């Protein structure tokens, strides 16, 4: 063991600037101990009972998803509650919700890397996994909403016998490129991050199957100094590419709405406010996942109160930006002097969907204010509840934006109400099942925390303070 | 290279601490060995330079991928919207370049990302399913907490005995022969 637990390691774990807060890694850890602890979750430890229970529930929900999807393909989108004037409803709400959740993963892995925030290390791996699975859920919704999903490839530009091309002036086509690029780059980023850990698992694995599978995935990684050098350059470049990408993706999602002429959508504020909302909901989801994960697998040494506290602060900050967005939406409507805009604002707050609007304000604006208090940021169960509330709030936000804007537009003769059907709900619950099933499989078969980055953290903290 | 060395890929020295490896790498390079490589469980800043590797062309590949991706994106849209399927929408210009920027941007990022990752793998010679070093069972610890330095047999200064003696004097924990 190259680094025996020592006084210096304990002192080292207190980072210089953050001496007031908890450490990013608890003292006493060595290269060997972090490697063994994280790889044991995958290779040797018996999965806890809660894993099986959680996986079973998720798997049942996944079956619900497959059933709902199968029935939808056989019958058509008439199963869903959307109809003119509310032609976009659960499908687009859930699309925006899922893709927003994904954004925190990229933010944690790319932006915090560029900003040299060492606390990202313990949470980036599963935040990236979360991104990938959330993008998978998000991508399915617009496809299922196509009506004839089996010709989804018509969205892509390719020379075809119909002699047609996509309309490149439409944000919906931009979305196809943005989301597929985002999915591909997230996958690359995640996989590149996994390569050295795959080598660690290959070298630790006892069973032949595991050795072969992790061996293939590691691609013969040996940890050579020259390889590491190129690897780090590549990782940094990818982070630099992913950062503007994540902003562009949700801006384009915002433009899906903003380029229309519909009151409530036609706002220049949308792209930045959507990006802030995405980060807000994404951090809430990371917290929702991290808190049970660290409790069940005993990862409190690596995902410390410092991580939770920092994520809470990011949530508070982005929550305030989102609150500013709500305020400005209302202000723009009033200041524009446009009676349709102003009607929409009043209708949102006092119309038939007023309950969703005020619930959204409570969830996204009122409740996160608790995070101003240090005692709240250190209270793990309470943080978990707040994160769940924010997840609900951000879902409601998309509901309010989409449904209340559509259901009463210019002509009262075209007004109508939207109510989700049981298939809307089944599809939504099912997509949560898809997300959680993938996540449970990830926890079981891949290292949830970047092992080599933890080793680096142990090394850096010892070197900096020894 | 003498005949008895042909059977060897090289000699592998094992170290306990990153600092020891770093020192050994510098001394090995100073001694004139050039076909050398260090293997570590963590990326170590300056180690590649100490072994005599200075720059990587990877950023250039990223730039190339980005430029190619961006040009492809813009050309695709120009061809589709202006040349092959011109569609008059309310008299707006066919070459409406601001609307082409988002797709151009996305494809720039996509091209750059693929070139970065594939370029990194290609320059590193990965995937490589077999490597002589995997024959040394202790080498498994290179992904846990041990640090290794390898002098390859094809180095002109390599001599199984003298090089082995040199590696032992560097403060290594053990020296292994690596079969090819």
Interface residues (C-beta under 8 A of the other chain):
Chain A: X1 X2 X3 X30 X31 X32 X35 X36 X157 X163 X164 X165 X166 X167 X168 X169 X171 X173 X174 X177 X178 X181 X184 X185 X188 X189 X191 X192 X196 X199 X200 X202 X203 X204 X215 X216 X219 X220 X221 X222 X223 X224 X225 X226 X227 X228 X229 X230 X231 X232 X233 X234 X237 X238 X241 X242 X244 X245 X248 X252 X255 X452 X455 X456 X459
Chain B: X16 X17 X18 X25 X37 X38 X39 X40 X41 X42 X43 X44 X47 X48 X51 X53 X56 X58 X59 X62 X73 X76 X77 X80 X81 X84 X85 X87 X89 X96 X99 X100 X102 X103 X105 X106 X107 X109 X110 X112 X113 X114 X116 X117 X119 X120 X121 X123 X124 X126 X127 X128 X129 X130 X131 X133 X139 X140 X141 X142 X143 X144 X145 X146 X147
